[in-house]
Amino acid sequence: MRTCALGLTLLAAVPAAAAEADRFPQASDRWLYDVHQLAGPGRQRFSRVDAVPGSSGSWRVTITCGTISTHTGRETTELAARGEASRGRMIAIGGGWDVPRPGGSFLIDERSESRESTFTDKRCASGPGNISSGD
């Protein structure tokens, strides 16, 4: 009986491990994250994370935040920063930056297709966004 229970436990773990291995992005992947939110009449606030593989399963990230005119499409960058990101135990990618000072942080929730994000800097947009390979 104990062997059967152990076997069922191992079988249940296999699909979860396989799903983890198939999840994008992996530590060796380059990825881009983009989120927009309304910022008043004729403007949207945006946040972008450009990530490249770093050391020890982390990513080096460049964060760009600012506003876009919905009339002209012109972007105004209010923050350009560098930092690191990684995936922890929870189903999310988190990171932060300290260049330029003061630093900030972000969290991208991977539990749903909407990829809800939270950025701590008020110059950045937070909300549902898109993650891609940048292709």
C-alpha positions in Angstrom: 0.0 0.0 0.0 2.8 2.4 0.9 4.6 1.6 -2.4 1.3 2.3 -4.3 0.9 5.7 -2.5 4.5 6.6 -3.3 4.0 5.6 -6.9 0.9 7.8 -7.2 2.7 10.7 -5.6 5.6 10.4 -8.1 3.2 10.2 -11.0 1.4 13.3 -9.9 4.7 15.1 -9.6 5.8 14.3 -13.2 3.3 16.5 -15.0 4.1 19.4 -12.7 7.8 19.0 -13.3 7.2 18.7 -17.0 5.1 21.8 -17.0 7.8 23.7 -15.1 10.4 22.7 -17.7 8.1 23.9 -20.6 7.4 27.2 -18.9 8.6 30.4 -20.7 10.9 32.0 -20.0 13.6 29.6 -18.9 16.9 30.9 -17.3 18.6 30.7 -20.7 15.9 32.7 -22.5 15.9 36.3 -23.5 12.5 37.9 -22.9 10.6 41.1 -23.1 7.7 42.3 -20.9 5.4 45.2 -21.8 2.5 46.8 -19.9 0.4 49.9 -20.6 -2.2 51.7 -18.5 -4.2 54.9 -18.9 -2.4 58.0 -17.5 -5.0 60.7 -18.2 -6.5 62.2 -21.3 -4.4 61.5 -24.4 -1.7 59.6 -22.5 -0.7 56.1 -21.5 1.9 55.0 -19.0 4.2 52.1 -20.0 6.7 49.8 -18.5 9.1 47.5 -20.4 11.5 44.9 -19.1 14.2 43.7 -21.5 15.8 40.6 -19.9 18.9 38.6 -21.0 20.3 35.5 -19.3 22.6 36.3 -16.4 24.4 34.2 -13.9 23.0 31.5 -11.6 19.6 31.2 -13.2 18.9 35.0 -13.1 18.4 37.6 -15.8 20.1 41.0 -16.3 17.3 43.4 -16.9 16.8 46.9 -18.4 13.7 48.6 -17.2 12.2 51.5 -19.2 9.1 53.5 -18.0 7.4 56.6 -19.2 4.4 57.9 -21.1 3.1 57.7 -24.7 0.9 60.3 -26.4 -2.2 58.5 -27.7 -2.5 61.2 -30.3 1.0 61.2 -31.8 2.5 57.9 -30.5 5.5 59.8 -29.1 7.1 58.2 -26.1 8.7 60.1 -23.2 11.1 58.0 -21.2 10.9 58.9 -17.5 13.0 56.0 -16.1 15.8 53.9 -17.6 17.3 51.5 -15.2 19.4 48.3 -14.9 19.1 45.5 -12.5 18.4 41.8 -12.0 15.4 39.4 -12.0 14.8 35.8 -11.1 12.0 33.3 -10.5 11.5 32.3 -6.9 9.3 29.6 -5.3 6.1 31.3 -6.2 4.9 31.4 -9.8 6.3 34.8 -10.6 9.3 36.7 -11.9 10.6 39.4 -9.5 13.4 41.8 -9.9 14.7 45.2 -9.0 17.1 47.9 -10.0 19.5 50.2 -8.2 21.0 52.0 -11.1 20.0 54.8 -11.1 19.4 55.4 -7.4 17.0 55.1 -5.7 16.1 51.6 -6.7 12.8 50.1 -7.4 11.3 46.6 -7.9 8.7 44.7 -10.0 6.8 41.5 -9.8 5.2 39.7 -12.8 2.6 37.1 -11.7 2.7 34.1 -14.0 -0.4 32.3 -12.7 -2.6 33.5 -15.6 -2.3 34.5 -19.2 -2.8 38.2 -18.2 0.7 38.4 -16.6 -0.4 40.9 -14.0 2.5 43.1 -12.8 3.3 45.5 -10.0 6.1 48.1 -10.3 7.0 50.1 -7.2 8.1 53.3 -9.1 5.3 55.7 -9.8 6.8 56.5 -13.2 6.0 52.9 -14.3 2.8 51.3 -15.4 1.4 48.3 -13.5 -1.3 45.8 -14.6 -1.8 43.1 -17.1 1.0 42.8 -19.7 2.6 40.7 -22.4 5.7 38.6 -22.2 7.5 37.5 -25.3 10.8 36.3 -26.7 11.2 39.5 -28.6 11.1 37.9 -32.0 
